[in-house]
Amino acid sequence: MRSYSFFKDIISNNKLLVELSETCSNNYEIIRDYVKNHASTPVNTDVDSAIVDQSYNPDYIVGSIKQQQKVLTELETRTICERYKNGASSYELAKEFGCHRRTICDALKRNGVEVSHQASKKPELTKRIIELYAEYKTPKEIGTIVGIDYNAVCKVLKENGIYIRKSWEYPKE
């Protein structure tokens, strides 16, 4: 049988013994007696004044706001509606008014303006997209060239009955 000092060394060195996990083990009594007779580790309740919690410091900056939330005025909303009806895209308007595209679309919908895919309503843009696609440009490349989103290019092509090529169908360079 192992001695008491053996278990004392194991406990003080923070080693784990699997054989001691069973309460019916012969060693259980030795460990229980050791734990009862020794005081637990004291907890220091004194706070060190050198340690400062940054969450209470009003000058501490957690992060920065990436984009300030914009509330459109009535005049801005009317201007946006008019410009959108005259062909401006929601992306152009968002950049001009310093807000997110979703803010523009929400303002248009609140004022009864149908928000739709404008690229397909511009014949010169549709023609240019089809020409570039015939030159084996990818929709992503076309979007970069004409200044619209990749998904908008795909939508224009689909609306005009054009098959969208898979990535492996393009010629290798």
C-alpha positions, 0 to 999 in steps of 0.5 A: 500500500502506498504511503500518506506522504506519496499522496501528499506529494501527488496532491501538492504537485497537482498530478491527476490519478485516475485510480483515485476517482472511485470512492470505494478505493482504498486510497479514498480515506487517505485523500479525504483525511488530507483534504479535511486537515489542510486549509484551503487556498486563501483568497485575496480580497484586497484590490491592487490600486495599480490595476484599473478596470478599463470599462469604467474609464470614460476616455477609453475607446472600445471601437469606432463607428464604421458608418454614422446612421443617417436619418433622411429629411423630408427634402432629401427623401423627395430629392431621392425619389425624383432622382431615382425616378429619373434613372439614378441608382440606389448605389449612386444616391447612397454615395451622394447622401452619405448613407447605406443603399438600404436606407435609400431603398427603404425611403423609396418604398415608404414613399410608394416608389417601386424599387426594382432592378434598374439596370434592365430598364436602361437599354444602353447598359443592357446592350453594353453588358451583352456585348462584353459577355459575348467577348467572354468577360465574366459577370464579375469583370462586366460589373467592374467595367460598367459599375454595377453589382455582379448579381445585377449583371447576371440578372440582366443576362437572364432577363435577356435569355442568355445562358450564364456560363460556368467558370470552367466554360471560359477559355483558359489564359 
